[in-house]
Amino acid sequence: MRVTRLLVRHEVRVLVSLLLWVARRTHGTKGGRAFGYARGQGAVMAGFAFVCVVETVAMSVLLRDFPTVHAVFLFLDVYGVVVVVGLHASSVVRPHVLEQGSLRIRRYVHVDLRLPLERIASVRRELRMTHERADGELDVEVGSRTTVTLELIEPVTHVTFLGRRRRVRVVRFHADDADGLVRALGRARV
């Protein structure tokens, strides 16, 4: 029951992100400075949405003689396209945010981690293309890469998509303007 509730909440957040994207609004950026991360994945998401549309058309042709099955697959395929576009929209409308006293690191609607600035020991621009899962580390990748690395004075708790808690002391994430984020974060920590 808990997993179902989390999945429904996820779907609602994706659909709300789609509406915010159409309205050209952002989520949770008021009073802070936003740093996007969606630029590097736009082409991949567009390609994925295109493949989903092609699959929808192909299934419509293959199942045209079976109206009930066709209707079910058409609904699922169209919903799949909406979710793919919604995921991209969520990455656009939910950027990282440097707020008064904290940095909010996000990815789609899956990751939303608030780091108090006083817990950040060091910040550096570091391009990494490969990531191995390690205890105490969180990699918030976009397109299999991260561009900023934060080391923390003491661990913070990251809650995963399905509610599991992890203590992390190193956070790596991608930002389109990684240099600008590192400079702004350096000024905010002083």
Rosetta blueprint (number, residue, H / E / L):
1 M L
2 R H
3 V H
4 T H
5 R H
6 L H
7 L H
8 V H
9 R H
10 H H
11 E H
12 V H
13 R H
14 V H
15 L H
16 V H
17 S H
18 L H
19 L H
20 L H
21 W H
22 V H
23 A L
24 R L
25 R L
26 T L
27 H L
28 G L
29 T L
30 K L
31 G L
32 G L
33 R E
34 A E
35 F E
36 G L
37 Y L
38 A L
39 R H
40 G H
41 Q H
42 G H
43 A H
44 V H
45 M H
46 A H
47 G H
48 F H
49 A H
50 F H
51 V H
52 C H
53 V H
54 V H
55 E H
56 T H
57 V H
58 A H
59 M H
60 S H
61 V H
62 L H
63 L L
64 R L
65 D L
66 F L
67 P H
68 T H
69 V H
70 H H
71 A H
72 V H
73 F H
74 L H
75 F H
76 L H
77 D H
78 V H
79 Y H
80 G H
81 V H
82 V H
83 V H
84 V H
85 V H
86 G H
87 L H
88 H H
89 A H
90 S H
91 S H
92 V H
93 V H
94 R L
95 P L
96 H E
97 V E
98 L E
99 E E
100 Q L
101 G L
102 S E
103 L E
104 R E
105 I E
106 R E
107 R E
108 Y L
109 V L
110 H L
111 V E
112 D E
113 L E
114 R E
115 L E
116 P E
117 L H
118 E H
119 R H
120 I E
121 A E
122 S E
123 V E
124 R E
125 R E
126 E E
127 L E
128 R E
129 M L
130 T L
131 H L
132 E L
133 R L
134 A L
135 D L
136 G L
137 E E
138 L E
139 D E
140 V E
141 E L
142 V E
143 G L
144 S L
145 R E
146 T E
147 T E
148 V E
149 T E
150 L E
151 E E
152 L E
153 I E
154 E E
155 P E
156 V E
157 T E
158 H E
159 V E
160 T L
161 F L
162 L L
163 G L
164 R L
165 R E
166 R E
167 R E
168 V E
169 R E
170 V E
171 V E
172 R E
173 F E
174 H L
175 A L
176 D L
177 D L
178 A H
179 D H
180 G H
181 L H
182 V H
183 R H
184 A H
185 L H
186 G H
187 R H
188 A H
189 R H
190 V L
